[in-house]
């Protein structure tokens, strides 16, 4: 069904709004598990499936190990580790959990943990394991086990500062003997290794180089495979589609699945989930995470893939206590907001209108089912759609925006995201950004969750997706009153206050609620 409304401003300038509704069945989607009371919010943690339960352990600080029983849907707190352990890939080995190649201490020059550590869930106790040779010691390495042998892949020797290495080491868990194996073709850290079909797969990650201020910049596109039988490395011709570091990785049905992560391309943690088929060497896109995450944990329990905790933005905040689940096999293609297959609850399309007009401060009403409201700053200036002018951009006000206000508080429980298409003329020259957030109350600008995007050049229309967080502190998801889109930057980054200068102009072309 389509409804067309003609809105007339106080200057008698018309704008045509097209409102479309469609509802489709959802399948193959990530679901947020109730998780109440929630698990501990952690950064650089790990998740292990063992004997029908999930174990969340480690992370910055010292928190108890947490055991999740899917039959009761309850987390149980167990013994915390004897020291801070983070940046490791935990492994289930013979009824115990192995923590290899961990770091401890603070960013950016974290300390390497000299020994392996073991946790026994049945005894609820920690024990110190074998010492890692000092000359091969590192953290944030990939790790797998096979035939009573531990393999450590790559890693970094000096926290996030420098010292990323391509090393490969093997420990015989029976004899305690270490062996050095051929180096990987590419050094990397902040990744998970996967053992699949007799091959160790190293995909995603970065070479952290804080010494030159490139902690998350140097992501690794290549995918390297180590054949355990021949002890030879190969590099696949198809790199990872979405470059990121700090993601999670699991293997299933001949596929390596890379989940989430972070990058310099955006502040929010990545939601992308991509799977590599070892048989074909090709990548496919799987349903995106409901909540982007990096530095969390991922594991299969039966036919369900769980992603737990992690961090929601690049860096160390906010730490998440969310628990997400995806039934396997997953549906190819996912349900990114704005993509075919995602149910559209409301859509407003603001067509480009030829001609020009002076900026107006009029309002245009929009109505669709429970979504009823109006946009501020509705204009028909050339370029089209809803327009906000930055004439108030001053040292005390370094942002402009448009607002969708609802006539009555609106229930957003069924909403997962809002996609908007915008263009910015004369954008800030320094650190330009796009903000988007929902609110309870007109003046409570940060009552809800908000995302900050470092945009590409915005001389042409570009599309962004704001992910609704129904659990945001202070947000009543059933009483949403406004949705805001803002352009921001340092106060001195525009020339509008100078003779001949120009203020930013924000054009909103389309808004889709899903």
Secondary structure as UniProt FT lines:
FT   STRAND          2..8
FT   TURN            10..11
FT   STRAND          14..20
FT   STRAND          31..32
FT   STRAND          46..50
FT   TURN            51..52
FT   STRAND          53..57
FT   STRAND          64..69
FT   TURN            70..73
FT   STRAND          74..80
FT   STRAND          91..93
FT   TURN            94..95
FT   STRAND          96..99
FT   STRAND          103..104
FT   STRAND          111..112
FT   STRAND          115..120
FT   TURN            121..124
FT   STRAND          125..131
FT   HELIX           134..136
FT   STRAND          142..146
FT   TURN            147..148
FT   STRAND          149..153
FT   STRAND          156..158
FT   TURN            159..161
FT   STRAND          162..164
FT   STRAND          168..172
FT   TURN            173..175
FT   STRAND          178..181
FT   STRAND          193..196
FT   TURN            197..198
FT   STRAND          199..202
FT   HELIX           210..212
FT   STRAND          224..227
FT   TURN            228..231
FT   STRAND          232..235
FT   STRAND          248..252
FT   TURN            253..254
FT   STRAND          255..259
FT   STRAND          262..263
FT   TURN            264..265
FT   STRAND          273..277
FT   TURN            278..280
FT   STRAND          283..286
FT   STRAND          297..301
FT   TURN            302..303
FT   STRAND          304..308
FT   STRAND          319..320
FT   STRAND          323..327
FT   TURN            337..338
FT   TURN            340..341
FT   STRAND          346..350
FT   STRAND          362..368
FT   TURN            369..370
FT   STRAND          371..378
FT   TURN            382..383
FT   STRAND          386..389
FT   TURN            391..392
FT   TURN            395..396
FT   STRAND          399..410
FT   TURN            413..414
FT   STRAND          417..425
FT   STRAND          433..439
FT   TURN            442..443
FT   TURN            445..446
FT   STRAND          450..453
FT   STRAND          462..467
FT   TURN            470..471
FT   TURN            473..474
FT   TURN            477..478
FT   STRAND          480..488
FT   HELIX           491..493
FT   TURN            496..497
FT   TURN            499..500
FT   STRAND          505..513
//
